[in-house]
Amino acid sequence: AAKSSDGMCWAVKITEHKRRVKEEYNKRMQVQNSPYLVETIALFESPTKALLQMELCPEGDISGFRFDEPSEWKLIFDIGNALYHLHSAGWMHLDVSPGNILILENMFKLADFGTLTLIGQFVEGNEGAGPFVSPEALAYPCGEFGVGAPTDIFSFGVVLMEVISGVLAPRGGGDGYAKLRKGELILGSHNFPANCSDNLKNLVNAMISVNPNERPTAFDLVNISRNFI
């Protein structure tokens, strides 16, 4: 974090990967700001480094947050809004993961726009964090389904599966990794206790449907969760 002359505190990403950060900044600048997205303020460059100035979320990401069911519904409402904002503007996030969901006061905000991609322009290798990748992104370009907005819904569903069960999603190489992407591992199944209401469990399991057309949309997530917060 850094403090500016006006006393405001900001998050700062400093990197030697200048081209990557410039791409992230330029893509983020094409998306209108939303309270549910971490704001990118400015990009500064030196001959060897790039510095990205962003909104500071001092409470960090959700990996250490203690959830109960009301806060789980609030998470769905806030990140549903973030995804609705991106999807309705024609973008996919492609890296919805616990490390990219930050907490600011009483809100959850989606961060990190390095993999932001226009819907219809997905390319192999741009699928984000392994444990949360959708089956269609993993299978691309040989799979049955294309990669669109529902890929973010799957990733968010796996995040919620972790949050609710308290168990990490299968990592690559294990038997469970393939099972999750075949629909054989769901919330409430072996090793993933559904410590929640049936309404919440059923919504999360719909989000991780193998068929992207069967997943709720971000708009659905916002409207459903609104009834429980």
N, C-alpha and C positions, 0 to 999 in steps of 0.2 A: 504494500500500500504506500501511497505518497500523498503528502499534503500540499495543496497549492497555496498561493499567496493570499487567497481569500478565505483560507481556513478550511476549505472543503477537502475531504479525503477521497482518493480514487484508487482503484485497482490498476496495476500496471503490469503488462506482459512485455518483457524484454527478451529479444531473441536475435540470433544471427541468421535465422531463416527469413530473410527480408521479403522474398517473393511470396512465400506462403502467407505471411502476416498481411502483406499488401492486398493479396487476393481476398483474405478473410474480411479485411476492412472494407474493400470495395463492394463485396457482396452484401455485407451488413448495412452499408449505406443505401442500398437499393430497397431495403425493407423499412417501412415506416416504424417509428418507435411505438411500443406498447408497454403498459405497466407490467406485463407478464414476461417481457424479454429484458435481459440485462443490456443496459444501454452501452453502446460504444461511443466514446466521446471524440477521440482524435488519434491520428497516427503521426508519429515523429520518426525521422530517419537520421542516422549518422552514416558515415562511409561504411561502417561494418555492421551496424545493428539497426533494428527497428524497434520502436516502443509504441505499444498500443495502450491507450488510456481508456479505462472502462469504469462503469459504475461499480462502486465497492459494496459487496455483500459480506459484512464482517463476520456473520455467523457461519460462513462457509457453505459446504454442500450438505445434502441430506443424509450422507452415509452415517453420521453419528446422531441423527435426530431421533428422538423417542416419539414414535407415532402411536396414536390411538385411532379408533374408527373415524371420529369427526375430522381429525387432521388428515387422514387418508382421503376422505372425500374432498377436503379443501385442496389437497395436492392434485387430485383429478380435475377439479374445477380450474385451478390456476394454470396447470400445464396444458389442460384441454384448451383453455383460452389462448395460450402461447402458440399451440399447434394450429388452432383455427386461424389465428392471425397470419401465420406463415403459409398454411395450405391455401387459404382463400386468396392470397397474393401470388400463388403459383409456385411456392417454394416447398422443398422438403428439408428437414433438419439433418437427418441421417446419422445422428449421434446422440440420441436420447439415452442417457445413462445417469446413474446417481451422482457422478462427479460433475455433471453438467446441469444439475438442478440445484440452484443456490437459494439461500434463505435471506430475506431482507425484512426485518420486523415481522409482520404477520403474513408475509406473502412468500410463495415459491415462484422462482423466476428461472426461465430457461436461458442457458448461457452457451458460449462457444459456438461460433458460426463458421468454423473452418471447413466444415463439410456441406455447408448450405448449397443446395443444387436445385435448379429449376426442374419442376415436375416434367418428366419426359426426356430429361438429359442425364439420367443416371449412367455412370460408367463403372466398370468393374474396378474393385479396389477402393471404392469410395464409401464403403458400407459402415464405417464407424466401429465402435467397441464390440469385440467378439461375442461376449455373453449375451448381448442385447440385439444382435443382428437378426433381421427377419429371414424366414426360409427363402423367400423369393429373391432377396438381395444376395443371399449366400449362393443360390443356384444360378444367378444371372451369368451369362445370357442363355443358358440351356434349360431354364425352368419353364414351368407351365404358365407362370404369371409374370407380368411386367412389374417394375418397381415404381410405386407412386406414393401418394400421401399415406396409404394404409401401412407402409413399412414403418413409419414413425409410431403408429398406434401399437404395432406389435412390440417394438422396443420399449415403449412406455408401459405396456402390459407386463413385460418381464421385470421392469423396475418395480412395479406394484406387487408382483408376485414375491419379490425379495422383501419388500417393505412389510407386507402383511404376514408372511410366513416366518420372517426372521432368518430365512435360509438363503444362502447365495445361490443364484442360478447356476446351472452346470457350465463349467468352463470347457473350452475346446479340448478334444481328445478323449473326453469321457463318454461313456455310454449315454448318459442323460442328455448330453448336448444334442445329439441326433433325435432322441425321443421327444424333446421339447418341440423341435421343429417338424415333427411328424404328428403332433397333436396327442402324443401318448403320455405327456407329463403336464398336468394341469394343477391349478391351485386347489388344494383339498385332496390331491393324490399322494402317493407314497413320498414321504420326506418333505412335503410342502403343506403343512397344516394351514387350514383356512381359519385363521383367528379373527373372523369377521362375520358379518351378516351374509345371508344367501344373496341379497341384492348386490353386494359388493363382490362377492366371489364370482357370481355369474357374469358380471360385467367384465371383470379381469379375464376370465376364461374366454369370453367372446373376443376380447382384444388380442388374444394370442391364438386365434383361429388360424389354421394353416392356409385357408383360402382368404386372401385379402379382402375379397368382396363380402365376406361374412362378418368382418370386424366393424364395430361402431366407428363413426367418423368423429373428428374432433368436435364438431358441432353437437353430436349426440352426447359426448362426454360432458360438455358444458351443461347441456339441458338436463341430463340425468342427475349429475352431481349437485346441481342447484337445489334439488329437493332435500338434500341431506346435510347442508351446511348452515 
